[in-house]
């Protein structure tokens, strides 16, 4: 059960309150929320977030993205944590190599999968900070990037898995971000095409833009496969890179889950 509130200026915002876990519990309240960028929020929208109890905004964008489209948080009640998740095409042009080798939609899909495979190691140095928010009662936390699909998608998947949410529920939530492709206006599509054209120096087709804006199971699975290949499991990843052993995960879940 994913709950929705409308925020003007966003197109991919949702609370993950009530998502079920594998052991029969559910996320208690608005512990984790996710969104695309927040620079267009109006005071009333920040009021909605305040009413949901949001304490921390976790901004995964790069410094240049934050400077160009800054969040304007209220003066009191919320703080922003920049966690620069470097691993998309804009920050790492080498990721477009699959698209140079195989132009078209298939190349775009391979590019997206390669980008997702970079996310586990890009996020790893920030995991202690991220889960520190849960230990220090700095939640609810709102996680966002530009579109709220890729960097946010993997980061939220890690949080949900740490809370014990089952794989199929994590994937179902991730796939809700496919709406970005469905509702993308010409401005967003044109901006995506410009980025790819700049780094590939080749023409961009509509099918390529669709693949880039979409949320597909093979994208998130590419990141999760990279976790398993290097760490054996998500639990191994969380223990090695966030210090969350079995006892720490149990404490996390005891604190932020409730009976259904």
QUIURVEN-V515060 format. One record per pair of residues at least 24 apart in sequence whose C-alpha atoms are under 10 Angstrom apart, sorted by sequence separation. I is the first residue (numbers start at 1). J is the second residue. D is the distance in Angstrom with one decimal. If there is no record, write none. Layout:
i;j;d
I;J;D
I;J;D
//
This chain:
i;j;d
11;35;7.7
12;36;5.5
13;37;9.2
29;53;9.4
30;54;7.9
31;55;9.8
33;57;9.3
34;58;9.3
35;59;9.9
37;61;8.8
50;74;9.2
53;77;9.0
54;78;6.8
55;79;6.4
56;80;5.7
57;81;6.1
58;82;6.0
59;83;5.8
60;84;4.9
61;85;6.5
62;86;6.8
88;112;8.8
150;174;9.0
153;177;8.3
189;213;8.2
1;26;9.5
10;35;7.2
11;36;6.8
12;37;8.8
13;38;9.6
33;58;10.0
53;78;9.1
54;79;9.2
55;80;8.7
56;81;7.0
57;82;8.3
58;83;6.6
59;84;7.3
60;85;5.3
61;86;8.0
62;87;9.7
130;155;9.4
149;174;7.4
188;213;9.3
10;36;6.2
11;37;9.0
46;72;9.0
58;84;9.5
59;85;8.9
60;86;8.5
62;88;9.9
88;114;9.6
89;115;7.4
148;174;9.8
149;175;8.8
184;210;9.5
3;30;9.3
9;36;9.2
10;37;6.9
11;38;10.0
39;66;9.0
46;73;7.3
47;74;8.8
50;77;7.5
61;88;10.0
64;91;9.8
87;114;9.7
88;115;6.0
149;176;9.0
150;177;9.0
7;35;9.7
9;37;8.4
10;38;6.7
37;65;9.7
46;74;7.1
50;78;8.0
62;90;9.4
87;115;6.4
88;116;8.3
123;151;8.9
127;155;9.2
131;159;8.2
149;177;5.7
181;209;8.6
182;210;8.8
4;33;10.0
9;38;7.1
10;39;8.9
37;66;9.3
39;68;9.4
40;69;8.6
43;72;9.2
49;78;9.5
62;91;7.9
87;116;7.9
122;151;9.7
130;159;8.8
148;177;7.5
149;178;8.1
181;210;6.2
184;213;8.2
3;33;9.7
8;38;9.3
9;39;7.7
10;40;7.4
39;69;5.6
40;70;9.2
41;71;8.3
42;72;9.1
43;73;9.0
87;117;9.1
88;118;8.4
147;177;8.8
149;179;9.8
180;210;9.6
181;211;8.4
2;33;9.9
7;38;9.2
9;40;4.8
10;41;7.5
38;69;8.3
39;70;5.6
40;71;8.1
41;72;8.0
43;74;8.0
87;118;6.0
88;119;8.6
119;150;9.0
123;154;8.9
127;158;9.3
131;162;9.4
149;180;8.1
181;212;8.4
182;213;8.8
8;40;7.3
9;41;5.5
37;69;8.2
38;70;8.0
39;71;4.7
40;72;8.8
41;73;9.2
46;78;9.7
86;118;8.8
87;119;6.1
119;151;7.3
123;155;7.5
127;159;9.5
148;180;9.0
178;210;9.9
181;213;5.0
182;214;8.3
7;40;9.4
8;41;6.0
9;42;8.0
37;70;9.0
38;71;5.8
39;72;6.7
85;118;10.0
86;119;8.1
87;120;9.5
147;180;7.7
180;213;6.4
181;214;5.2
7;41;7.0
8;42;7.1
37;71;8.0
38;72;8.1
39;73;9.2
85;119;7.7
87;121;9.1
88;122;10.0
116;150;7.5
120;154;8.1
179;213;9.0
180;214;6.8
181;215;8.1
7;42;8.5
10;45;9.8
38;73;9.2
85;120;9.8
86;121;9.7
87;122;6.3
115;150;8.9
116;151;8.3
119;154;7.1
120;155;8.7
123;158;9.7
178;213;7.5
179;214;7.7
180;215;8.2
8;44;8.9
9;45;8.9
85;121;9.5
86;122;6.1
87;123;9.0
115;151;9.6
119;155;8.4
177;213;9.2
178;214;5.0
179;215;8.2
7;44;8.6
8;45;6.8
15;52;9.1
85;122;5.9
86;123;8.2
116;153;9.7
177;214;7.5
178;215;4.6
7;45;5.5
84;122;8.7
85;123;6.0
112;150;9.0
116;154;7.9
120;158;9.2
176;214;10.0
177;215;5.9
178;216;7.4
6;45;8.4
7;46;8.6
84;123;8.5
85;124;9.5
175;214;8.7
176;215;7.8
177;216;9.1
5;45;9.8
83;123;8.4
85;125;9.6
175;215;5.6
176;216;9.8
7;48;7.9
85;126;8.5
147;188;9.9
174;215;7.1
175;216;6.5
6;48;9.0
7;49;9.0
83;125;9.5
84;126;8.6
174;216;8.4
175;217;7.3
5;48;8.4
83;126;6.7
174;217;8.3
5;49;9.5
82;126;9.9
83;127;9.5
171;215;10.0
171;216;9.3
172;217;9.1
175;220;9.3
83;129;8.6
171;217;7.1
174;220;7.9
83;130;8.4
81;129;9.1
81;130;9.0
171;220;7.8
170;220;9.8
171;221;8.8
81;133;9.9
79;138;9.2
78;138;9.3
81;141;9.9
83;143;9.7
85;145;9.0
78;139;10.0
80;141;9.6
84;145;9.4
79;141;9.8
80;142;9.4
81;143;9.6
83;145;9.8
88;150;8.4
150;212;9.8
153;215;8.9
60;123;9.4
78;141;9.6
87;150;9.7
88;151;8.0
150;213;9.3
157;220;8.6
87;151;8.1
149;213;8.5
150;214;9.5
86;151;8.8
149;214;8.5
150;215;7.9
154;219;9.6
85;151;6.9
147;213;8.8
149;215;6.9
153;219;9.9
154;220;6.8
157;223;10.0
158;224;9.1
84;151;9.8
85;152;9.3
153;220;7.7
154;221;9.7
157;224;9.1
150;219;8.6
154;223;7.4
85;155;9.3
150;220;8.3
154;224;8.5
58;130;8.2
162;234;8.1
161;234;7.4
162;235;7.6
161;235;8.5
58;133;9.8
158;234;7.7
162;238;7.6
56;133;8.1
69;146;9.3
158;235;9.8
161;238;9.6
55;133;9.6
66;145;9.4
158;237;9.5
159;238;9.7
65;145;9.1
66;146;9.4
158;238;8.4
56;137;10.0
57;138;9.8
65;146;8.1
55;137;8.9
56;138;6.2
57;139;9.2
162;244;8.7
55;138;5.8
56;139;6.2
57;140;8.8
58;141;6.8
59;142;8.3
60;143;7.4
61;144;7.8
62;145;8.8
54;138;8.6
55;139;5.5
56;140;6.6
57;141;5.8
58;142;5.9
59;143;6.2
60;144;6.1
61;145;5.1
62;146;9.6
54;139;6.5
55;140;5.6
56;141;4.8
57;142;4.8
58;143;4.7
59;144;5.4
60;145;5.0
61;146;6.7
164;249;8.6
53;139;8.0
54;140;4.7
55;141;6.1
56;142;6.3
57;143;6.1
58;144;6.4
59;145;6.0
60;146;8.3
61;147;10.0
162;248;9.8
163;249;7.3
164;250;9.2
53;140;6.2
54;141;5.8
55;142;8.2
56;143;8.5
57;144;7.7
58;145;8.6
59;146;9.1
162;249;6.5
163;250;8.6
52;140;8.0
53;141;8.9
54;142;6.8
60;148;9.4
108;196;9.5
161;249;10.0
162;250;9.2
163;251;9.8
164;252;9.6
163;252;6.9
164;253;7.2
50;140;9.9
61;151;8.5
162;252;8.0
163;253;5.4
49;140;9.7
60;151;6.9
61;152;9.5
162;253;7.9
163;254;9.1
60;152;7.2
163;255;9.8
49;142;8.9
59;152;9.1
163;256;7.8
164;257;9.2
58;152;9.6
163;257;7.7
60;155;9.0
108;204;9.9
99;196;9.0
103;200;9.4
100;199;9.2
103;202;8.5
104;203;9.3
105;204;9.5
108;207;8.6
109;208;8.0
112;211;8.1
96;196;8.0
99;199;9.8
100;200;6.2
103;203;9.1
104;204;7.6
105;205;7.9
108;208;5.6
111;211;9.6
112;212;6.7
99;200;7.5
100;201;9.0
103;204;8.7
104;205;6.9
105;206;8.6
106;207;9.1
107;208;8.0
108;209;8.0
109;210;9.7
110;211;9.6
111;212;8.6
112;213;9.7
119;220;9.8
93;195;9.8
97;199;9.4
100;202;8.4
103;205;9.4
104;206;9.2
105;207;5.4
106;208;8.0
108;210;9.0
109;211;6.0
112;214;9.7
116;218;9.5
117;219;8.5
121;223;9.8
31;134;8.9
93;196;9.4
96;199;7.3
97;200;8.3
99;202;9.7
104;207;7.2
105;208;4.5
108;211;6.1
109;212;7.2
112;215;9.7
113;216;9.7
116;219;6.2
117;220;8.6
119;222;9.6
120;223;6.6
95;199;9.7
96;200;7.1
104;208;5.7
105;209;8.1
107;211;9.3
108;212;6.4
112;216;9.6
115;219;8.5
116;220;6.7
117;221;8.8
118;222;9.2
119;223;6.5
120;224;8.1
90;195;7.4
93;198;9.7
94;199;8.8
103;208;8.7
104;209;9.5
105;210;8.2
106;211;8.5
109;214;9.6
113;218;7.0
114;219;8.5
116;221;8.4
117;222;5.5
118;223;7.2
119;224;9.4
120;225;9.9
121;226;9.2
33;139;9.8
37;143;9.6
38;144;8.1
89;195;8.2
90;196;9.0
93;199;6.4
94;200;10.0
105;211;6.4
112;218;9.1
113;219;5.0
116;222;6.0
117;223;4.5
120;226;7.2
121;227;8.7
31;138;9.7
32;139;7.5
33;140;7.4
34;141;8.4
35;142;7.3
36;143;8.6
37;144;6.2
38;145;8.7
39;146;9.7
89;196;8.2
92;199;9.9
93;200;8.9
104;211;9.5
105;212;8.8
109;216;9.2
112;219;6.4
113;220;7.9
115;222;8.8
116;223;4.9
117;224;7.9
119;226;8.8
120;227;6.4
131;238;9.8
31;139;5.9
32;140;5.7
33;141;6.2
34;142;5.3
35;143;6.4
36;144;5.3
37;145;5.6
38;146;8.3
110;218;9.6
111;219;9.6
112;220;9.5
113;221;8.4
114;222;7.5
115;223;8.4
116;224;8.7
117;225;7.9
118;226;8.1
119;227;9.3
30;139;8.5
31;140;4.2
32;141;5.3
33;142;4.5
34;143;4.8
35;144;4.8
36;145;5.5
37;146;4.6
38;147;10.0
90;199;8.7
99;208;9.4
109;218;8.8
110;219;8.9
113;222;5.6
114;223;8.5
116;225;9.8
117;226;5.7
118;227;9.9
121;230;9.9
30;140;5.9
31;141;6.3
32;142;6.0
33;143;6.2
34;144;5.6
35;145;7.2
36;146;5.1
37;147;6.4
89;199;8.5
109;219;8.1
112;222;9.0
113;223;7.7
116;226;8.7
117;227;8.4
120;230;9.7
127;237;9.9
128;238;9.3
132;242;9.2
29;140;8.5
30;141;8.3
31;142;8.5
32;143;7.5
33;144;8.6
34;145;8.9
35;146;8.4
36;147;4.3
37;148;7.1
127;238;8.0
131;242;7.5
30;142;9.3
35;147;7.5
36;148;3.9
110;222;10.0
130;242;8.8
131;243;9.5
35;148;5.0
36;149;7.5
124;237;8.4
128;241;7.4
129;242;8.5
131;244;8.8
135;248;9.7
34;148;6.9
35;149;8.3
124;238;8.7
127;241;6.7
128;242;4.8
34;149;9.2
126;241;8.7
127;242;5.2
128;243;7.3
36;152;8.2
121;237;9.8
124;240;9.1
125;241;7.1
126;242;8.2
127;243;8.8
128;244;8.8
135;251;9.2
35;152;7.8
120;237;8.6
124;241;5.7
125;242;8.3
127;244;9.7
135;252;7.6
139;256;9.7
34;152;7.2
35;153;9.7
123;241;9.3
124;242;7.5
134;252;7.4
137;255;9.9
34;153;8.6
121;241;9.2
135;255;9.1
34;155;9.8
120;241;9.8
131;252;9.1
134;255;8.9
34;156;7.6
134;256;8.4
33;156;8.6
32;156;8.1
15;140;9.8
15;141;10.0
15;142;8.6
32;159;8.4
14;142;9.3
32;160;8.7
13;142;9.4
13;143;9.7
13;144;8.8
12;144;9.4
27;160;9.0
12;146;9.9
13;147;9.8
12;147;7.2
13;148;7.8
10;146;10.0
11;147;8.3
12;148;6.2
27;163;7.9
10;147;9.0
11;148;8.9
12;149;8.0
26;163;9.1
27;164;9.4
10;148;9.6
25;163;10.0
26;164;9.0
27;165;8.6
21;160;8.7
22;161;9.7
25;164;8.9
26;165;8.1
16;156;9.6
20;160;9.9
21;161;8.9
24;164;9.7
25;165;9.0
19;160;8.9
22;163;9.5
23;164;7.5
24;165;9.5
36;177;9.8
21;163;7.5
22;164;6.1
23;165;8.4
35;177;9.7
20;163;9.8
21;164;5.3
22;165;5.7
23;166;8.8
16;160;9.1
20;164;8.6
21;165;4.0
22;166;5.1
36;180;9.8
20;165;6.2
21;166;5.7
22;167;8.7
19;165;7.3
20;166;7.7
21;167;9.4
22;168;9.9
19;166;9.5
22;169;9.2
21;169;8.2
20;169;7.6
21;170;9.7
19;169;7.6
20;170;9.7
19;170;8.9
19;173;9.1
16;173;8.4
14;173;9.7
14;176;9.7
12;176;8.5
13;177;9.3
12;177;6.6
11;177;9.3
12;178;9.4
12;179;7.9
1;169;9.3
11;179;8.5
12;180;7.2
11;180;7.3
2;172;9.9
2;173;7.6
1;173;9.2
11;183;8.4
11;184;9.1
2;176;9.6
32;256;9.9
28;253;9.8
31;256;7.2
27;253;8.7
30;256;9.8
31;257;9.2
26;253;9.5
28;255;8.9
29;256;8.4
25;253;9.3
27;255;9.8
28;256;5.8
29;257;8.5
25;254;9.8
27;256;6.3
28;257;4.9
29;258;8.9
26;256;8.7
27;257;4.6
28;258;5.3
26;257;5.5
27;258;6.3
28;259;8.5
21;253;9.6
25;257;6.3
26;258;5.5
27;259;8.8
28;260;9.4
24;257;10.0
25;258;5.6
26;259;6.3
27;260;9.2
24;258;9.2
25;259;4.6
26;260;6.0
24;259;7.2
25;260;5.2
21;257;8.5
23;259;9.6
24;260;6.7
20;257;9.2
21;258;9.8
19;257;9.6
20;258;9.6
21;259;9.8
18;257;8.9
20;259;9.5
21;260;9.5
17;257;9.8
18;258;8.9
20;260;8.0
19;260;9.9
18;260;8.5
//
